[in-house]
Amino acid sequence: MIRTIIVDDERHASELLGIKLAKLDLGVEVLAKFNHPEAAVEFIRGAKFDVLFLDIEMPRLSGFDLLDALGTINFEVIFTTAYDQYAIRAFEFSALNYLLKPVEEAQLRSVLLRWEERKNRDLSVAQLDVLRQGYRSASQQRNLPARVALPMLEGYEIIEIGQIIRCEAE
């Protein structure tokens, strides 16, 4: 069972995501949907769940601000947003997962299956710190972060950018 919470300021977006999650037949339980991020903070603090689907651009409290308000997290964050400029920043700064709206069911299935494969790793807090550092740095100074989270077979490894000699992918 994958226990989830959805936070999105657009009611139709949170409802549609809930419907798509139910259709996947992956044992996903949506514990709560919030259209006001401020209301989600206290619930999230007291809830035990696995995945937070979180919009980034919301009035009064952005997705990043919501995560800052929570402090320590013990769940996975999957960003869902209509703004691809955040996708570029998120990938540059080691985003946990990122889906553009409208969320396609195939992408949703892939992300959740990938989450199940690595759910026992303990680096999500460190990885989120890298993302926060990168987001703040980019929005305030346009500087690159000092660290990056690199995906490995079993989770992520945090690497100092100055230690990277070369990058190669297949």
ROPAKE-774469 format. One record per residue (C-alpha): residue in three letters; x, y, z. Coordinates in steps of 0.001 Angstrom, whole numbers. Example, Ala and Ser with C-alpha at 12.3 -4.5 7.8 and 13.67 -1.06 7.14 Angstrom:
<pts>
pt rest:ALA&c1:12300&c2:-4500&c3:7800
pt rest:SER&c1:13670&c2:-1060&c3:7140
</pts>
This chain:
<pts>
pt rest:MET&c1:0&c2:0&c3:0
pt rest:ILE&c1:1335&c2:3425&c3:-989
pt rest:ARG&c1:-157&c2:6071&c3:1287
pt rest:THR&c1:-261&c2:9524&c3:-329
pt rest:ILE&c1:-1292&c2:13135&c3:247
pt rest:ILE&c1:-2046&c2:15612&c3:-2554
pt rest:VAL&c1:-1476&c2:19364&c3:-2179
pt rest:ASP&c1:-2498&c2:21505&c3:-5150
pt rest:ASP&c1:-4241&c2:24884&c3:-5114
pt rest:GLU&c1:-6363&c2:23883&c3:-8123
pt rest:ARG&c1:-9266&c2:21669&c3:-7022
pt rest:HIS&c1:-9713&c2:20065&c3:-10442
pt rest:ALA&c1:-6013&c2:19139&c3:-10562
pt rest:SER&c1:-6054&c2:17442&c3:-7148
pt rest:GLU&c1:-9289&c2:15594&c3:-7978
pt rest:LEU&c1:-7953&c2:14422&c3:-11350
pt rest:LEU&c1:-4700&c2:13232&c3:-9783
pt rest:GLY&c1:-6683&c2:11271&c3:-7175
pt rest:ILE&c1:-8719&c2:9609&c3:-9929
pt rest:LYS&c1:-5601&c2:8715&c3:-11912
pt rest:LEU&c1:-3921&c2:7245&c3:-8820
pt rest:ALA&c1:-6956&c2:5044&c3:-8155
pt rest:LYS&c1:-6992&c2:3822&c3:-11782
pt rest:LEU&c1:-3370&c2:2649&c3:-11595
pt rest:ASP&c1:-4309&c2:-368&c3:-9459
pt rest:LEU&c1:-1004&c2:-142&c3:-7555
pt rest:GLY&c1:-2527&c2:-92&c3:-4086
pt rest:VAL&c1:-2408&c2:3688&c3:-3736
pt rest:GLU&c1:-4420&c2:5214&c3:-888
pt rest:VAL&c1:-4993&c2:8977&c3:-951
pt rest:LEU&c1:-5210&c2:9975&c3:2717
pt rest:ALA&c1:-6062&c2:13614&c3:2039
pt rest:LYS&c1:-6259&c2:16285&c3:-662
pt rest:PHE&c1:-5589&c2:19926&c3:147
pt rest:ASN&c1:-6300&c2:22937&c3:-2054
pt rest:HIS&c1:-4939&c2:25348&c3:559
pt rest:PRO&c1:-1299&c2:24557&c3:1376
pt rest:GLU&c1:-1496&c2:26264&c3:4771
pt rest:ALA&c1:-4135&c2:23745&c3:5857
pt rest:ALA&c1:-1933&c2:20848&c3:4761
pt rest:VAL&c1:1038&c2:21673&c3:7011
pt rest:GLU&c1:-436&c2:20504&c3:10337
pt rest:PHE&c1:-2046&c2:17428&c3:8803
pt rest:ILE&c1:1221&c2:16401&c3:7144
pt rest:ARG&c1:3148&c2:16851&c3:10403
pt rest:GLY&c1:857&c2:14378&c3:12165
pt rest:ALA&c1:303&c2:11885&c3:9353
pt rest:LYS&c1:2213&c2:8740&c3:8499
pt rest:PHE&c1:2403&c2:8397&c3:4740
pt rest:ASP&c1:4795&c2:7574&c3:1910
pt rest:VAL&c1:4429&c2:10112&c3:-903
pt rest:LEU&c1:3454&c2:13785&c3:-1056
pt rest:PHE&c1:2255&c2:15016&c3:-4449
pt rest:LEU&c1:3034&c2:18714&c3:-4247
pt rest:ASP&c1:2340&c2:21614&c3:-6585
pt rest:ILE&c1:5097&c2:24251&c3:-6561
pt rest:GLU&c1:3411&c2:27482&c3:-7662
pt rest:MET&c1:584&c2:28197&c3:-5225
pt rest:PRO&c1:-681&c2:31475&c3:-3752
pt rest:ARG&c1:443&c2:32433&c3:-242
pt rest:LEU&c1:2637&c2:29345&c3:276
pt rest:SER&c1:4705&c2:27727&c3:-2479
pt rest:GLY&c1:5516&c2:24036&c3:-2457
pt rest:PHE&c1:9075&c2:24850&c3:-1414
pt rest:ASP&c1:7784&c2:27088&c3:1404
pt rest:LEU&c1:5521&c2:24271&c3:2574
pt rest:LEU&c1:8487&c2:21894&c3:2771
pt rest:ASP&c1:10476&c2:24514&c3:4692
pt rest:ALA&c1:7579&c2:24875&c3:7155
pt rest:LEU&c1:7623&c2:21110&c3:7761
pt rest:GLY&c1:11331&c2:20949&c3:8533
pt rest:THR&c1:12391&c2:17292&c3:8682
pt rest:ILE&c1:10557&c2:14998&c3:6316
pt rest:ASN&c1:10252&c2:11220&c3:6263
pt rest:PHE&c1:8366&c2:10828&c3:2994
pt rest:GLU&c1:9020&c2:11140&c3:-728
pt rest:VAL&c1:8031&c2:14325&c3:-2566
pt rest:ILE&c1:6785&c2:14226&c3:-6143
pt rest:PHE&c1:6393&c2:17717&c3:-7557
pt rest:THR&c1:3432&c2:18279&c3:-9879
pt rest:THR&c1:3272&c2:21612&c3:-11671
pt rest:ALA&c1:2292&c2:23225&c3:-14947
pt rest:TYR&c1:5474&c2:25317&c3:-15046
pt rest:ASP&c1:8371&c2:23705&c3:-16837
pt rest:GLN&c1:10837&c2:26392&c3:-15698
pt rest:TYR&c1:10748&c2:24703&c3:-12281
pt rest:ALA&c1:11461&c2:21354&c3:-13922
pt rest:ILE&c1:14736&c2:22645&c3:-15274
pt rest:ARG&c1:15736&c2:24033&c3:-11877
pt rest:ALA&c1:14580&c2:20917&c3:-10082
pt rest:PHE&c1:16600&c2:18622&c3:-12339
pt rest:GLU&c1:19650&c2:20878&c3:-12116
pt rest:PHE&c1:19416&c2:20702&c3:-8359
pt rest:SER&c1:18578&c2:17011&c3:-7918
pt rest:ALA&c1:14777&c2:16968&c3:-7798
pt rest:LEU&c1:13270&c2:13964&c3:-6085
pt rest:ASN&c1:10632&c2:13486&c3:-8816
pt rest:TYR&c1:8888&c2:15971&c3:-11094
pt rest:LEU&c1:5750&c2:15632&c3:-13208
pt rest:LEU&c1:4333&c2:18266&c3:-15546
pt rest:LYS&c1:571&c2:18807&c3:-15572
pt rest:PRO&c1:-1519&c2:17343&c3:-16938
pt rest:VAL&c1:42&c2:14259&c3:-15350
pt rest:GLU&c1:22&c2:11269&c3:-17680
pt rest:GLU&c1:-961&c2:7918&c3:-16153
pt rest:ALA&c1:2098&c2:6185&c3:-17654
pt rest:GLN&c1:4431&c2:8717&c3:-16013
pt rest:LEU&c1:2577&c2:8387&c3:-12730
pt rest:ARG&c1:2866&c2:4591&c3:-12834
pt rest:SER&c1:6579&c2:4794&c3:-13646
pt rest:VAL&c1:7308&c2:7200&c3:-10792
pt rest:LEU&c1:5408&c2:5109&c3:-8250
pt rest:LEU&c1:7030&c2:1859&c3:-9375
pt rest:ARG&c1:10432&c2:3536&c3:-9120
pt rest:TRP&c1:9521&c2:4778&c3:-5636
pt rest:GLU&c1:8580&c2:1253&c3:-4557
pt rest:GLU&c1:11965&c2:-20&c3:-5747
pt rest:ARG&c1:13880&c2:2441&c3:-3605
pt rest:LYS&c1:11513&c2:3069&c3:-684
pt rest:ASN&c1:13948&c2:1696&c3:1877
pt rest:ARG&c1:16685&c2:4214&c3:1211
pt rest:ASP&c1:17433&c2:6915&c3:3824
pt rest:LEU&c1:18747&c2:9773&c3:1726
pt rest:SER&c1:15511&c2:11638&c3:993
pt rest:VAL&c1:16229&c2:14292&c3:3647
pt rest:ALA&c1:19761&c2:14899&c3:2347
pt rest:GLN&c1:18471&c2:14966&c3:-1212
pt rest:LEU&c1:15776&c2:17493&c3:-315
pt rest:ASP&c1:18425&c2:19685&c3:1325
pt rest:VAL&c1:20374&c2:19696&c3:-1961
pt rest:LEU&c1:17200&c2:20673&c3:-3834
pt rest:ARG&c1:16416&c2:23470&c3:-1358
pt rest:GLN&c1:19987&c2:24786&c3:-1535
pt rest:GLY&c1:19815&c2:24830&c3:-5316
pt rest:TYR&c1:16397&c2:26469&c3:-5457
pt rest:ARG&c1:17370&c2:29235&c3:-3038
pt rest:SER&c1:20691&c2:29763&c3:-4739
pt rest:ALA&c1:19121&c2:29980&c3:-8192
pt rest:SER&c1:16344&c2:32303&c3:-7169
pt rest:GLN&c1:18568&c2:34595&c3:-5106
pt rest:GLN&c1:22007&c2:34610&c3:-6691
pt rest:ARG&c1:21953&c2:32445&c3:-9814
pt rest:ASN&c1:24846&c2:30418&c3:-8351
pt rest:LEU&c1:25189&c2:26654&c3:-8655
pt rest:PRO&c1:24932&c2:24470&c3:-5542
pt rest:ALA&c1:28030&c2:22912&c3:-4013
pt rest:ARG&c1:26508&c2:19406&c3:-4027
pt rest:VAL&c1:24381&c2:17272&c3:-6313
pt rest:ALA&c1:22407&c2:14070&c3:-5659
pt rest:LEU&c1:23273&c2:11398&c3:-8219
pt rest:PRO&c1:20929&c2:8422&c3:-8719
pt rest:MET&c1:22528&c2:5056&c3:-7959
pt rest:LEU&c1:21122&c2:1521&c3:-8145
pt rest:GLU&c1:19872&c2:1782&c3:-4567
pt rest:GLY&c1:18966&c2:5417&c3:-3935
pt rest:TYR&c1:21124&c2:8500&c3:-4304
pt rest:GLU&c1:24651&c2:9548&c3:-3428
pt rest:ILE&c1:25393&c2:13172&c3:-2493
pt rest:ILE&c1:28563&c2:14341&c3:-4290
pt rest:GLU&c1:30500&c2:17604&c3:-4003
pt rest:ILE&c1:30446&c2:19196&c3:-7459
pt rest:GLY&c1:34136&c2:20058&c3:-7118
pt rest:GLN&c1:34942&c2:16326&c3:-6908
pt rest:ILE&c1:33345&c2:15509&c3:-10274
pt rest:ILE&c1:35956&c2:14914&c3:-12965
pt rest:ARG&c1:33633&c2:13821&c3:-15773
pt rest:CYS&c1:30067&c2:12674&c3:-16392
pt rest:GLU&c1:29019&c2:9828&c3:-18656
pt rest:ALA&c1:25667&c2:8204&c3:-19303
pt rest:GLU&c1:24396&c2:5348&c3:-21444
</pts>
